[in-house]
Structures are given as C-alpha cells and as structure tokens.
Amino acid sequence: MGAAVAMDGFGPGAQIPLSGNGGGTGATNALASAAYRDSPLSAIQDADNDLYKTTIKGGKWEKLFRPDFGEAFARAVQLRMLGGGRGALIQSFGVDPQPVVQHCLAATHIRRQRDIRLTLITLVCGVLFLPGLLLWLGVIHLRRVAAGSDNKRTSAIGTALLWAAGLFAALVLLKLPFDGFLPNYVRAMVVAPVLGWFLARRVCDNASADLRARWSGLLGGGGVAAHIPKSVPQDPGQKAAEDLRVNLEKLSAEQESNIAFYAGPKGILGLGTRWGSWTLAEELVPQPGKEIHDFRAWDVVRKIHDQLALLERGSLKTGFPKPTVKHWIVSSVGEGAGSVSRPEGDNIVHFQVKPHEIQRICNDQQFGAGNRHYLGVQFTLWDGNLVLTMMVTVTSLHHTLRVEVTGHALGPVHGLFSSKPSGKSKEVAKTIRFWETRKIEQRLLGPDDIVRLAVRAPLTWYPPVLEFLGGKMVLPEPFGLRHVWAGPLWRNRFMADDAIRMATPVLRAVHSATLKMLDEHNVDTDRFTSRSLSLSGSVQEPGPKRADVYDA
C-alpha cells in the first residue's frame, strides 16, 4: 500500500501527527455512529452550535420520501469528503476522518442491499399490480394525514378508513367470481401489495437490526469494522474502487496539512475559538559592555520548539501527556467565508508547506498582508473529546521583540452523537387497575416507515431524485467533521480545569526558552524577566475570555 500511495501523489511523506494520542477513538466512533442512526433527520439540528448551522432542505413529497438521519448524514458526508469536485476541508483535530467516511460507506452499502431486496418486492408485488398498490398507498396517505391532525375525531376517521379498506378487500376476495383472468387479477391486485408489505417489513427489520447493532457497537467500544465490499482494487480496470482508494488517501493527506485558516470571531478553523492571550513584548537592549549578536524570529521559534518538546519531562510523575509540537501557516479568510482554498505551488507538497518556506514566512511576514507563522503545541484529551492548543508567534519590529502565546480549546462532540439506540415503547393504562400504567414495547419500524422505505427503494439508483422528492442535509461551511459539531467545554468543570492548568507550564516553557536564547545573544533580559514574572503571576488564575472578539 505504501508504494501505491506514493504513486498517487498523496502519500504521507514526512508528516507530523495532529495529536499526541493519535486521535481519540471515542469522538471518532461517536461521529461514525451517526451513519447508522434511524432517528428523524431534524435531530441533527440539535447538535448545531452558535457558529455553525446545518441546513435541512425539504422535498416535494417529504412525508413519503423523507430520509432518516443516518441516510442523509452518510450521503452528505460522502459527497463532501470524497466527491470529485469537493472543496478544501478543515482538519478534524481529535478525530480520524477516514474511519468516519468508511462507516458512512458501509452504512450506505447496508441500505443499498436492503433497497435492492425492497425493489424486487416492489416490482413483483407492486408494479405488476399497480392499481392495487396505488389504492393502498392512497388509503395509507389519507390515514397518515388524519392521524397527524390534532382533532381526535379526524384521527378516528383515519383509523376507520383503514378498517373500511380492509373490509372492502375481504369482500373483493370473497364475492368476485373465481373464473376468468380479470376477477383473479383484481383479487391478486388487492392481496399482492399486502403480501409485499409483510415481506418488506421482514427485510426492513433485519436491516434495521444490523444498523442498530453497529451503532451500539461503536459507542460501546466494540471496535466495529466498516465493511465496504470492492473498496480495494484487484486490477487496474476497477476504476470505482481505485478512485475510492485515492480519495481516501487524499483525505488522510489533507488531514495532516500544516495550513490553517483564521476566520475572525470564529477563530482558527478547526482549533476552536481563542480563550486566552499572554504577550511578552520588550525592547531589545544589549548587556552592559557587549553588543547584541544578530538573530531572527526563526532562531527564537526554534529554541521554543525544542523546549516545548520536553514538556512531558517533569520533576513530578504526574502523567502529563506528550504534546504534539508543530509549525503552522495560518491564512486569513474572513468571518463570513463560505469556503476555503488551500494554496498550491512549488512550496506546497501533499498539502504541507515546505520547511524553508515556513522559515521565510516566520522571518519576513510579520506585518501587513500575507500568511502568518505559528508554533503550536497540542494536547488531545478525553478520548478525543477535548483538544487543547497553545499557539506561539514571535515577531520583531524595530527594536522590540514580541512573543505571544494564545490558548485555543475545542470542546467535546455534541451529546447527540453519543446517545445509544433505544427501543420504542409507550405507556398505557392497565385493564383492571386503570390507575396504574404499564410499558409496551413497540416495533422499531411502524407501518408508515415500511411503506416509506419500500417506495424510496426503486429510486436509490439515482439519489438526486430522492433528494428532490424527500429532502436532504446540507453541511455547514467551511466544513470539518470535528469543529462544526463541537460543544462548549466550559460547561464541563474537569475539561475547563484541564484547559486552564495546561496554560501555565506551556507559558513558562516559552518564556524560559526565550530568555535563554536572548541571554546567549547578549541581550539584557532584566525587563523581559520582570515582564515574564508578571505574566506568570497573572496566569495563576486565568479565566476563559472571547479573545477573538475585540470590543472596540
């Protein structure tokens, strides 16, 4: 596989992992489980945050052709992350996007196999007896409209209509003559759709049980594998499998990109909003009787990089996690940007900015237009549900050296994605002790659900038609699997404590490396030391702020 990846131009190359723990499986599995869910599509809007909103576009006959949550989610994610003309993606920190996409493909495969069987049942029991199918669909539609009414009398009429249709079918079966083609066809026309419904219910129940078992297995930590038949090309002629493989490798390569985007109050996309900022800025004055040895911003950054890489080595064995230290190139795209585009050119290889270009940007692009350099130290905690990033930027203007440390926090995946499947039940009054209630377990799929899936099945070969008739999910942009459904971490005391505690050792490591480097180049560090001590005191009790919003 490694040789094949290199031939495609999307091989990993010299990459740096995004998280010290390799990405948490908890957040990954939670997002992947969405592909197997059978809840209503509107449930996805419960997971929206203040910055990103998922759009649900309705269809012409939404009640009969609507998709469920998992089907719409899998379709939208596949198109957005594997589509041929897709735009640039935002990195999903704390999550591995490739397994999520693979589970979307696996869920689509399960539903497609179900729809193939339903299509055969529809053709045999429905299309061949089309008048009877249309008659039963009309009755079911009228019953659904009546049952959805708040008027109890109207709802009762809907139920009576269904009983009347059943009685009419019985009369047709018994009263028609048994000789001749037409009476027998009319008789079969009434019976065949009902028989098809029972067969369809069996197919749908089996598929639903399979999907729910995978949903439960992912959230239970069972390590459910995504089964995607024919996803690995066996020969050069299998173009679909080869395209899928290349697109998955491209997705992994883009995930490892060292290019990020700043979008105003939304912060650096994918990293979460900025909650704190500490600046060490003083004039460069030589030590008495000495001259300052020339240095550039990159020299300071390199020293800080080496110091941050040693953060896990402490005097106390406290289990401080190993950080990921990485150089970032951040580009400004504006607050209302509907999309982003990754730069291309000789200095970009596999979505990575080359080291010599990183050094040039660090030294030269500190003021005015252009990309900016940041040194990031990142911790992935709580099984991927908490991503803490401290970004360090060094600038030197005239005789002033400025070292700024900012804290970014990405909260947990919304609780919707962590909810396990539950059976359907209702409480009814007991027959004798009517003042007491009992719980009755119901079927996972009701009659209306079976009809809806059977009617949709023949159209799955061309999804745009289904989307036109039943609606679809439109993902928020700029899109990344992780940040658009991230909840606030400040509501969880332990997560908030982790974010606040992490700031102190990082800030002191940055200041220690800076002071050591300045001292080696004959810079008088008295003012820097005084300012560092002041910041060290203020970071003792930092409080989260909206540092990306300036109240000017």
N, C-alpha and C positions, 0 to 999 in steps of 0.2 A: 504493500500500500504506500509506503514512503516514497518509492521511486515513481509511482504513478502520480502522486500528489505533486512532486517536483515538476513533472512534465506539464501539468496543467497550469503552472504559474501561481498556484495558490498554496504551495507547501508552507509549513510552519516557519522554516528558516530559523533565524536567530530571534526567537520570541521570548518575551518575559511574561510569566503568568500574571493574570489580573488580580489574583487573590492569593494570599499566603496559604490558604487551605484548599486551593484548587477549586473553589466554588462550592457552596453548600448544597448538598443533595436535598435538604428539606425544602428550600424555596424552589428549586428546580422541579421536584416532584409535585409540589403544590400547583405550580403553573401548568405542568404537563397533565395533571388530573382534570383540568378544565375541558380537555378534548373529549373526555368520556362521559361528561355530565349530560343528564336529560332534563335539567330544570328549564324553566321558561327563559327565553332569550333576554327579557328585560332585567334579569338578575345581574347581568354584567354591569349595569349602571350603578349598582350598589357599591361596586369596587372602585368607582372613579374618585379621584382626589380633586383638590381645588384647582390644580394646574392643567389637568388633562381629562377630557371628557370623551367617552365612547359614544358614537352615534349609531342609532338603530334606524334603518330606513325600512319603512313598511312596504308591503306589496299590494297588488291589485286585489287578490283574494287571500288575504293574510290568515283568516281563520282556518282555511282549508289547507293552505300550502306553507304555513309558517315553519321555519326550522326551530330546533331546540337549541339550547345554549351551547352544548358541545359541538354540534354540527356546524353552527355559524362560526364559533371560535376557531375550530380546526381549519375551516375554509379560509377565513380571513388571515390567520397566521401563515398558512402555507403560501397564499398569494403574496403576502407582504414580504416574507423572508426567503422564498425560493423562486418567486416569479421572475421571468426573463427580463422584464423592464423595470424591476423594482428600484427604488431609490436607496440612498445610503441609510444604514441602520445605526442606532445608538447602542453602544456597548451595554451588555446586561451584566453589571457587576454583582457578584454573589450568586450568579445563576449561569449554568451552561446552556445556551440556547439550542444547541444541536439536539440533545435528547428531547427537549420540548417539541421541536419540529418533528422529530421522528415519531413521537407519540401521537401527534396530530395526523401524520400519515397513516399510522397503524389504526387509529380510530376511524379514519375515512375508509380504510380497507374493510374493516368490520362492517361498517354501514353499507358499503358498496356490495359486499356479499349478501347482506340482508336484502338490499334493494333488488338484486338480481332474482332472488327467490320470489320476492313480492311481485316483481314484474311478470314472472311466469304465471303466478297465481292470478294476477290481474288479467293477463291475456286469455287464460283458459276459462276463468270463472267470471270475468267481467266483460272484456271486449267481445267475446263470442256471443254474449248475452247482454249486449249494450242497453237495450231498453229497460231491462230489469235492473241493471246497475244504476242507470240514471234515476230510476224510480226510487230505489233505496237511498241513493245519495240525496235526493230531494227531501225525502222524509227525515233523514238524519240532520240535514241542514236546518230544516224548519224546527226540529226538536231542539237543536243547539241554540237557535235564536230565541226560542221560547224559554229554554232553561236559563238563559243568561238574563232574562228580564227580572226586575225587582218585584214585579206583580206576581203574587202567588197563584192567582187564577190563570194567568198566562202560562206560567210554568207548568201547572197541572194540565193545561190543554196540550202542551208539548208531549207530556208523558202519555196522555190519552191518544194522541196522534200516532205514536209508535205502536201502542197496543192495537189500534184500529188497522194499521198496516199489516201487523202480524195476523189478525183475524182475516183480513182480505186475502192474504197469501194462503191461509188454510182453506178458504172457500175455493180459491182457484185450483188448488191441488185436488180437492175432493169432487167438485162439481163439473169440471171440464170433462168432456169425453176422452177416452183413452185411445181412440182410433184416429189416425191421421198425424201428419207432421206438425201442423200448426198448433193443435192443442198441446202436444207433448213439448214443443219448443216454448210455448207460453209457460207451461208448468216448470220446465228447466230454467227459464228466464227468471222465475221467482226464487227457485231453490239455489241455483248456482252462486249468486252473489253472497247468500248466507253461508253456504259451504266454504266459499273463498274467504269469508271473513274469519271463520274458525281456523282455517289453515294459516291465514295471515297472522292471527293472534299468536299462534304457536311459534311462528318464525320470529315475530317481534319480541315475544317474551324471552326466547333463547338469546337473541342478540342483546336485549336489554340486560339480561343477567350477566353476560360476558363483559359488557361495557362497565357495569357497576362493580364487578369483581376486580377489574383493572383499576378503576377509580379508587376503590377501597384499598387495594394492594399498594398503590403508590403512596397514599397517605399513611398507611400502616408500616411503611419501611420495609416492605417485602421485596423490593428490588424487581418490580415488574419490567420485563423487557419489551421493547417496542418491536413487534413482528411486522416487517414490511417485505412481503414477497417480491422477488425480482428487483430488489433495490441494488443488488451488486451485479454489474455487467459480467456475463460469462464469455462474451465475444464482442468484437468491435461493432457488430451490427445492432446491438441492443442500445439504440440511441436514447430511449427514455431513461433507462437505468443509468447510463453514463452521464446524462445531463443532471440527474438527481444527485449522483455522487459528486460531480464537480460543484454543483450549487451548495451542497452541504460543506464541502471543503472551503468554498469561498466564504460561507457563513462563519466558519471557525476562524478563518484568517482575519475577517473584519472584526470579529470579537476581540482579537489580540492587538488591534490597531492602537498606536500611541497618539492618535489625533483625537482631540475632544472639541466640543463646541460650547461656547458661552452664549446664553440666551437671556440676558438681562435679569429680571426678577426670578426667572426660572432657574438661574444658576448655571453651573456647568452640567449639561445634559447627561444624565446617567449617574452622576455622582451625588445628586441631591443638592438642596439649597445650602448656602453658606450660613453657618450659625455663629461663627466667632472669627475675630481677626486680631492679630497682635503684630505690631510693627516696631522693628529696631532700626532707627534711622539717625545717624550722627555724622558729623563732619570728619573727614579723614585728615588727621594731624600726625606728623612724624614724631617719633620718640625723640627726646632731647639729644641733640648732637648727632642725629642719624638722618638718613634720607629713606623715604619710602621706596621699597622695591616694587617696580611696576607689576600689576596683576590686573586681571579682568574678572568679570562676573562669573565666567565659567570656572575659574580657579576656586572661587568661594563655593560654588554649587558642587563641585567635585569633592571638596572636603566635607561638605554637609552630607553628601550621598554616602560617603564611607562611614561617617558617624551614625547615620540612621540605620545602616545595615547591621549595626552592632546592638540595636535596641534590645534584642532578646537576651543579651548577656548582662545580667544584673547581679548585684550583690546578694539579693534575696531570691530564693527559688519560688517565685510567685506564679509561674505558669504564664508569663507574659507571651502572647503569641508571636510567631515570627512574622514580621511585616513584609509586604511587597514594596520595594522601592523602585520607582520608575520615572523616567523623564517623559513629560507630556508637552505636546504642542497644542495650544488652545487657540481656536479661531472664533471670532465673534460673528454671530449670525442674526442677532436682533431678537427682541422679545416675541414678536408675532410671527416668526419664521414658520412656514408650513412644511418646510423640508430642509434638508442639509445636503451638501455635496462634498465628497471627500476630494482633496486636492490630488492632482496627478502630475507626473513629470519625472525627470531623471533622479530627483532626490527622494522619490517615494517607491518603495519596493514592498509588495504584499501588504499594502495599507500601512506600512511603517515608514516614518521619516528616518532617513539615514543619520548615523551619529554625527558626521561632520556638519550636516545642516542643522541639527539640534544645537550644536555648539555655536554656530554662526548666529542663529536666532537669539540664543541666550545672551550673546555679547553685543549684538547690534540692534535688535528690535525691542528696545525698552521704552520708546517714547513715540507717540504718533501712531499712524496706521500700521497694520501688519499683525501677524501672529505673535503670540507670546509664549515664553517657555516657563514651565512649572516643574518643580521636582515634587513628586507625590509619594507619600508613604501611606499604604492602605492596609486595613485590617478587615477581614471577613469573619464575622462572629455569628453566634446563634444559628448555626447551620445554614448560613447564607441569608438569614433574615435581617441582619444588620451589617451595613457596610460603612465603615468609618474611614475617611480620607483626610489627611492633612496635606495641604499644598504649600510649597515654599517657592517664593520667587525672589530673585536677587537683582537689584537694579543699581546702577551707579551713574548719577547725573552730576556733572561738575565735580565738586569735592565731597559729595555726600553719598554714602553707601546706605542702601535701604534693603533690609531683609524682612520680608513679610511672611507670616505664617497664618493660613486660614484653615478653618475646620469645616468640613462638609460631612453631612450624615444622610444616609439613605435608609429609611425605615423598613419595617417588615412588609412582606407581601400581604395584601388585604386578607382579612379573615375569611372572606367568601371562598378563596381558593383552598383553604384548609378544612372546610366543612366536609365531613364524611357522608356517604349516602345513607339515607334513612327510608324506611318503608312508609307507605301511605296508610293512614288509619283515620278513623273518625269515632267520636263518642256518641253513643245512642243510649236512650233510657231503657232500663231493664223492663221486661214484660210484667212481672209481678211487682217487684219493688221499684215502682216507676220513679221514685225519688232518688234512686241511685243510677249511675251510668256505667257502661262497660265499653271497652275499646274493641273495635272491629278492624282487623287488618284487611286492607283493600289490595286489589291487583295494582301492580306498578303502572300498567298501561290500561287506560279506560277504553271503552268502545270508540270514542271520538279520536283518541290517539292512534288506534289501529287503522281507522279509516284514513286519517291524515297521512300516515306513513305509506299506506298502500297506494294512495293517489299520487304522492310525490315520487314513488319509486320509479315509474317509467320515464320520468324526466331527469333523473340524476345523470344521464349521459351528457347533458348539456346544462351545467349549473347556472349560466346566466338566465335561462328561462325560469328556473326555480327562484332565483333571486328577484326577478321581476314580479313573479306571482306571490311569493311568500315573504320577501324582505331579506335583509342581510345586516351584518355587523360591519361598521366602518371604524377602523382603529384610529386612535388619536396620533397626530404627527407633531413633531418628529418622533418616530416610533422606536422604542426599545422595549423588550419584554419586561424588563425589571422596573424601570422608573415610572412608567405610566400607571402602574397598579401598586405603587409603594404607599403605605400608610405612614402616619406620623409616629416617630419613635418616642416623642416626648410624653406620650400618654403611658408609656411603659417605664416605670421607675428604674428597673435594672438596666434597660438599654440606655436610658438617659444618663445614668451613672457611668456606664462604660464609655460613652462619648466624652463626658466631662473629664473623667480620670485620664483618658488617653492623651488629652491635650498637653498636660503638664510634662511628662517625660519627653514627648516629641519636641516641644518648645525649648526645653533645656538642652536637648541634644543639638538642636540647630544653633542655639546661642553659643554653646561650648565649642562647636566646630568653627563657628565664625570668629570667635575671639582668638582661638588658637592660630587660625590662619592669618589674622591681622597681626598678631604678635610676631609671627615668623617673617612678616614683610615690613617690620619696623614701624608699625602704626601704633600710635598712643591709644591704648584701649580703655583709658580711665572713664571716658564718657560712655563708651559702649558698655562697659561693665556696670556702671551706675544705672543705665537705662535697662539693661538685662535684669538686674536685681528688682527694679520696679515692676517690670513685666512678670517676673517670676512670682512676685507677691500678688499681682492682680489675677494671675491665672489660678490662684488657690481656690477661688470660688467663682469660676466663670458661669455665666448664665446664658442660655441659648437666646440668640437675637436674630432678627431678619436682616443679616448683614448685606444681602444683595439688594435691599430696598433702601434707597437714600432719601431721607425726609428733608428734601431741600426746597 
